[in-house]
Amino acid sequence: MSVSVGAVALSYFFFFLFFFFLMLVSGVLKGSVLVLEWEMSEKFFMEMGFCMVLDWVACMFVLSVLFISGCVSIFSGFYLSHENFLKRFFFLVQLFVLSMILLILFPNYLGLMVGWDGLGVVSFLLVVYYLSSNSLSAGMITALSNRIGDVCFLLVIGLMSSMLSYSMWGVLLMSGFFMGFLMMLGSMTKSAQVPFSAWLPEAMAAPTPVSTLVHSSTLVTAGVYVVIRFSEYLGELEKYLLMVFSMVTMFLAGSSACAEVDMKKVVALSTLSQVGMMMFVISVGANTIAFFHLLVHAFFKALMFMCVGGVIFYSGSCQDARLLGGAWFKLPLTSVLFLFSNLSLMGFPFFSGFYSKELIVGVCLSSNCGFLSFILLVVCLALTACYSIRSIGLVFQDMGLSSLSFYSMENSYYLLSLLLMMNGAVMMSIVMQSLIKEFLAVSFIKGSLFYSLLIMVVVFLFNLVLFFTVSMKTMFLGFSKEFFSSMWFLSLISGNLISVGVLTTISKYINYVEMGWIRTYLWQSGVKNMFMGMSNKVLKINFNMVGLVMFYSFCFLVMVFWR
Amino acid sequence: MSCVLMLSVSCILWGLGMNEVGWLIMVCAVALLVVMMDCPFNFYILKSEWLGVDEMSVLMVLLCLLVSMMSLVSSTKEVKNGFVVLMSGWSVVEMVMFICLGSVLFFSVCSWMDFFFFFEFSLVPTFFLILKWGYQPERLQAAVFMLLYTVGSSLPLLMSLIYFWSNIKSDNMLLSKMVGGWKDFNMNWPWLIMSLSFLVKLPVYGAHAWLPKAHVEAPLSGSMLLAGVLLKFGGYGLIRLMWFSEVTNSTIVLFVLVFSLWGGVLSSGVCSCQSDLKSLIAYSSIGHMALSLSVLLSFYSVGKMACVCVLYSHGICSPILFSLAANSYEFCQSRSIMLSKGISRIFPIISGVWFFFCILNMGFPPSLNFFSEVYSVGGLLSLQWLLGLMGGLMCLMTGAYCLILYSLVNHGVVSSMVFKPGLNLSYRYLVSSVFGGVLLLGGTLCLDMFFV
């Protein structure tokens, strides 16, 4: 097993270093871009080809995907160490990383669909990796939500076939009306924005290394990446709709994470709220800041998933936080890193997340995004603080419920992956800001001490109120716990209601129309009676002597006197 | 000429008993096709008094040969056991060769009467394939339905072709079109009645009931040929008929378009609730054919190209799905979805191949299926936005049933029917699957050849 883990991880790190060296040498950071185009067919008037674009955006994203995949391979050497079919798992993860890199490097709809469809389908296989009915239903809702996005993208390609180009710069030549809207809708399904949010918490049925790679950094950010690349197709109306949906997603995810008890689902919902924040920033217009937040978030969220994975593994695969506790004394390194990644998520000063979140709040204040959206943004930041502190409390506090009082954390794969990721998560934004000048944005806001302190005090009081209500057990809370823990009933609507409704309707349709009208009426009795009725009657006539004579004399008369 | 000579010498040698010559024959046949491939896509060239060539017919002949090859490879169970089941002297292999011969000639002849003859000719070996080699009463009903309804709906076509022949005095496709054709005719209703036979063969949704019955009752090679080749007769015939009859876009054509598209959506939905594996794949065939028909009837040039591409890619993908279903029939002795489950735990490579072909069926880029689906939906979208939405809905349901098919066969606990002694698993299915997969994936690289 160590050979395969080592081989896979080394290959990822090799490619990471290769790309890093290439990036430093080739001057991509100063703004040069490599474009390779491959024309596929000349039957159409427009250029039908794949184009590969290697600019600093693609390079940075590829680097972070490769680094995180390397750490995840080492981590899965620890988490799946009892697994017999580890090579199969690595094969699936490699296919996933390949699809993601194809998506990143080819901002052309024909090439992007390879990566996009590949992501959806391989994530289905990864989610159903543990062959149980729970994971099958999770996999189905993941794959079908992604399929809706695929269909939207197919329609975008259909629309783009009437315009002159499939690439991201096609908007300079010709652009149609619905392209931006359909593109945004497709990205929203992949990034689990509001109507399509139900799949992300369900997809936590996958093994934790899969969640670390897929559901924190790569799959859900694929939609955001596509919107960033093709952001010039978005008009005013689409940006407005994107803002509304992303706000609702942030609020939904933040409030649901305060009431959720499964550790992995809490982290998934925090991912969802951060992705909503990225989409929100794109809708305001600052694509570079959204990309910065995407990269930084990938690192500390992966670290958070790894820590949660360690806690789950050492508790004997128990994911329910009500039965965990006391990690502060039992798993010191894990709990420290969990604390750091949560602080980074909250935007504690000078951690990774602080730089990107500060830029986000700054750009929202200085753009024209309206008073209500600003209030909602602050509320979502407060909710982030609330659920982060709650999850820290759940993992750290020793309530005496966990039966094991001593864990030994001596698996070298786990330590190695945590060490690699730790450097990545805490300092990543400073490193990125020093490499890439576009991430140092300056916003011209007059910083008044009174108002910033006021916001901080309001956030603190809001969190106090929330903690008070979450920990009380009155009857009112019965309903609101149901409401929040099923994501405002979205998971019940998307999964249960739609699938049961559709399948029941189809079964009834088969029963009545398919088996009823078509098979029996059209084929078996109706048309057959129509055809055979005449010949049956003629046969019956011919069996009677009088009838026979009359029939043949009639035929004789017809033949003789026909002109 | 030299190719034909080589081919006939090899056939004689094969008949005399040299067994390795079989591969040589196939290679020569494909080489013959490659030689014929120097024709541009817009022209129809008469190579001789009997054969007419354009790129679409070359593609279809290639498809026939490939599908026959794959079906013979996959059905060696009937040949290899030392006991060949013969029905009045013929075995399954001869029937498959007859269908192949009839199909190759159907796609190459250039006169309308020969076209009609070979259209009906290939029904006879199919009828035998479905009916014999088994004694269930459903076989009789399936075979009779197929024969009766196909032949019955092609009688108007015969009548109109004879009428046309007696007017123009020539039934050569190219010559009759150049001489005059159907000028001064309002071709709406006559077109519908003439194309009825192709619509039943294709099959369009209302007239589709023969297809699941025939698939369920036929043996593997019959199903493979039926799905791979015989359904394409309808598509090919419609393309030739559209060219020949100069039909224009009108309410009737739109009616058939909308009817077939909505029927495709419905049959893709019906797929999700089937309990028989072969029936599921049969309904998926109906969905794909409906998509190709509706984009053909949009009268765009991309429509015809996308239609031919769908025909080709479906013609390779669907027989392989049937061979995989027959594979799982071999170990579970049942086609029901309740009994053949959980293959992913015991046969991982076959499970991988199932996955690969399920996602190819739903249009996974960069395969040929993806491009055919994209340009079909694109063509429909250019005609009318609502039709494009319907096409998109069909793609969504296609994705749903393909994943349902994969998870039904592969997920979960291993079915208890599987562990029987004497399980003869052979890799012949995998060989033909890999071959088909390479064709479909590599078709992207030479897209111009398939977009005719």
Interface residues (C-beta under 8 A of the other chain):
Chain A: M40 S41 E42 K43 F44 M48 F85 R88 L110 G111 M113 V114 D117 G118 V121 F124 L125 V128 L131 S132 S133 L136 G139 M140 A143 L144 R147 I148 D150 V151 C152 L154 L155 I157 G158 L159 S161 S162 V502 L503 I506 S507 Y509 I510 E514 I518 R519 L522 W523 F531
Chain B: F41 F145 Y149 G152 G206 A207 H208 A209 W210 L266 G269 V270 S272 C273 V302 M305 G342 S344 R345 P348 F355 I359 G363 F364 P365 P366 F370 E373 V374 Y375 V377 G378 G379 L380 L381 S382 G388 L389 G392 L393 C395 L396 G399 A400 L403 I404 S407 H411 G412 V413 T444 L445 L447 D448 F451
